Amino acid sequence: LADEMGLGKTMQAVITTRLLLRAGEVRNVLFICPKPLVTNWQREFAMWAPEIPVQSIGGDQARRRWQWKQTQTAAGVTLAKYALVLRDRAELADSNKSFDLVVLDEAQRIKNRSSATSQAVRGISRRRSWAMTGTPVENSAEDLVGIFEFLSPGFLHSEWSPRRMGREAAEHILRRTKDEVLTDLPPKLF
C-alpha cells in the first residue's frame, strides 16, 4: 500500500486486519513500525477495532522473550519497533515462531536489502506479508526491489530497468495521490 501521506493507510490496514481476524484467516499478526508510531497504532486499533487484543513488545530482554512467546499462543496483534526486531532477531528466528501476517509500516526502512534491519525483517517466518509506505522509491528503483524482497522474494530484479520494474510491480501496488481521491475524501476536521 503506497498511498500518499494522509490518505488513511493505517486505517485501511487496521480494518483489513480486523476482517481477516474475524473471518479466521489469520490468528496472530505482527505490525512492525518506527518507535514513534507504536502509540499511533495502539490508538488506531482502539478506534477502529477495539475488540482486537493488541500487545506492544518492549522492556528488557527477558520480558521481550516472554512477550514473543505469547505471540504464538494468543490471537491478536503484536506491535514491535524495527529496532527491537533487529535486536531480537535470534528470538524471532526460532523455528517454532511464525506469524500469519507481518505488516511493515514505513516499509522504506528495508529498502537496502543488505542492511541488518532488512535481513532481520525478511527472516521472520510468516504466511502473508504486507508493506505500507508513502515513499516506495526514495532514491532509486533499487528501493522497490528491497521492499519486494520482503513481500515476494525474487519477484523484482535490480538489473531490470525502472520501467520494467514498474510494469512488473504494478498489479501488486496500490498507490493513490491526494489529487486522484480528493473529491472522495470527507471534509477535513480541525
Buried (B, 14 or more C-beta within 10 A) or exposed (E): BBBBEEBBBBEBBBBBBBEBBEEEEBBBBBBBBEEEBBEBBBEBBEEBBEEBEBBBBBEEEEEBBEBBBEBEEEBBBBBBBBEBBBBBBEBBEEEEBBBBBBBBBBBBBBBBBEBEBBBBBBEBEBEBBBBBBBBBBEEEBBBBBBBBBBBEEEEBEEEBEEEEBBEBBEEEBEBBEEEEEEEEEEEEEE
